[in-house]
Amino acid sequence: MPHAVYAAHQALKHNSSDEIVNIILSHTRHIGAKPISLEAIVLHYVDYMVADCMRFTREAPLLMMGPTSYG
């Protein structure tokens, strides 16, 4: 199970709002959830930025060089 799905399930279990669940689900493009708030967009890009910084230090291919669309 993708970590975003598991985290969203846990958020729902703890009565988080639909907006929070969307932020969790849309932080990765692998789920296909479209962001519904500015916070979701910011988290998405910050998450990929941090991943690319870690990948850069390992000389791994950067995620930013791949597809950028949702879904």
N, C-alpha and C positions, 0 to 999 in steps of 0.2 A: 504494500500500500504506500503510495507516495506520501512523504512527510506532510505536505500541505493538506492532504485529505484527512490524515490522522489528526493533525492540529485543529482543523476546522471541526471535526467530530468532537474533539475535546472541548472546544470553545462552545459549541452548541449544548453539550452536556452540562456546561456551567452557565447556561442561559445568557451567553453573549449575544449582542445585537447582530442583525443580518449584515450590517456594515462591517463589523469586526470580522465576521466569518468571510466576507468578501475580500477584505484586506489580506487575510491569511491565504485564501484560495488563489487570488490573483497575483501573489508575489512571484509566482513562477509561471512561465509560459507553457509548461508541460501539462497543466490541468485544463487550460482553455477558458478559464474564467476571465471575463473582462472586468477591469476595475470600475467601481462606481463612485469613487471619491478621490480627491487629490492625495489623501494619505496613502491610498492603495497604489497609486502611480509612483509616489515617492519611495515607498518600501520596495516596490518591484525593481526600480533602478538602483537603489542602494544595495539590495541583495546581490544583484548581478555585478555591481561595481566591486563589492568586497570579494566576490568569487573570482573576478578577473584579476584583482590585485594578488590574491593567493596563487592563481594559475600563472601569472606573470613571473613570480619569484621562483616557480618550478619550471619555467620555460615551457609551459603547456599551452596549447592553442587557446586563444581568448574567446570567450563566449560572445563578446561584442562583434566578432567577425562573422557570426552565424545569422540565421533569420531573426528578425525583430518583431514579427507580427504575433498577435495573440491567436491562440486556437490551433 
